[in-house]
Amino acid sequence: MNINFLGPVFPTDPYAQMAFVEILNTLLVANNIMEVNRMLIHRNANPAYGSLSGYFRWSYAGNHFTLWQRVEYNSPVCFGQRIFSIHFGMLASRDRERDSPTLN
């Protein structure tokens, strides 16, 4: 998968970078966009970890998964530039590659 970063992750909090890595790992491990959503909800609801949505805001609008960073933890205000935007087709195309049989 090729992800084009559109903006930086700002060090607003000691845990902001770790939260970003959790979101990025979720995108890399998930098989499709529905699994991304399920994994993010599960990770957010787990009391053993901090809330990812406290550091970042994401959207599933317009066939894209888009990520913005909040100005501070649980702030309703986000930085103006999004960090990245991934088209759903990128995750779906990974599924097709996995499902295709390999011939030797």
C-alpha positions in Angstrom: 0.0 0.0 0.0 1.3 3.5 -0.9 0.2 6.2 1.5 0.9 9.8 0.6 1.2 12.0 3.6 -0.3 15.4 3.1 0.8 17.0 6.4 2.9 16.3 9.6 1.9 14.8 12.9 2.5 17.5 15.5 4.0 16.6 18.9 1.0 18.1 20.8 1.1 15.4 23.5 3.7 12.7 24.4 1.2 10.0 23.2 0.1 11.7 19.9 2.7 9.9 17.9 1.9 6.5 19.4 -1.8 7.1 18.7 -0.9 7.9 15.0 1.2 4.7 14.8 -1.8 2.7 16.1 -4.0 4.1 13.4 -1.4 3.5 10.7 -0.9 -0.1 11.9 -4.6 -0.6 11.8 -4.7 0.5 8.2 -1.8 -1.8 7.3 -3.2 -4.9 9.0 -6.9 -4.5 8.0 -8.3 -6.5 5.1 -10.9 -3.9 4.1 -12.4 -0.6 5.2 -15.1 -2.3 7.3 -12.4 -4.0 9.3 -10.6 -0.7 9.7 -13.8 0.8 11.2 -14.3 -2.3 13.5 -10.7 -2.3 14.7 -10.7 1.5 15.4 -13.9 1.2 17.4 -12.6 -1.7 19.3 -9.3 0.0 20.0 -11.1 3.2 21.1 -13.5 1.4 23.5 -10.7 -0.6 25.2 -10.2 1.1 28.6 -6.6 -0.2 28.8 -5.5 2.3 26.2 -6.1 6.0 25.6 -8.7 7.1 23.1 -7.4 7.4 19.5 -10.2 9.7 18.7 -9.0 12.0 21.5 -5.9 12.7 19.4 -7.2 12.4 15.9 -10.4 12.8 13.9 -11.1 10.5 11.0 -13.8 10.4 8.3 -15.1 7.9 5.8 -16.7 10.5 3.5 -16.4 10.5 -0.3 -14.9 6.9 -0.6 -11.8 8.1 1.4 -10.5 7.4 4.9 -9.2 10.8 5.9 -7.2 11.7 9.1 -6.8 15.0 10.9 -5.0 15.7 14.1 -6.7 17.5 17.0 -5.0 20.7 18.3 -5.0 19.1 21.8 -6.4 16.0 23.4 -10.2 15.9 23.0 -10.3 19.3 21.4 -13.1 19.9 18.9 -10.6 21.9 16.8 -8.2 20.2 14.4 -5.2 21.4 12.5 -6.3 22.7 9.0 -4.2 20.2 7.0 -5.2 16.6 6.9 -2.4 14.1 7.5 -3.5 11.7 4.7 -6.5 10.5 2.7 -6.7 6.9 1.5 -9.2 5.8 -1.2 -11.2 2.7 -0.1 -10.1 1.0 -3.4 -6.5 0.8 -2.0 -7.7 -1.6 0.7 -10.0 -3.5 -1.6 -7.2 -4.1 -4.2 -5.1 -5.7 -1.4 -7.9 -8.2 -0.9 -8.0 -9.1 -4.6 -4.2 -9.7 -4.5 -4.5 -12.0 -1.5 -7.4 -14.0 -2.9 -5.7 -14.7 -6.3 -4.1 -18.2 -6.5 -0.4 -18.4 -6.9 0.8 -20.7 -9.7 4.3 -22.1 -9.7 
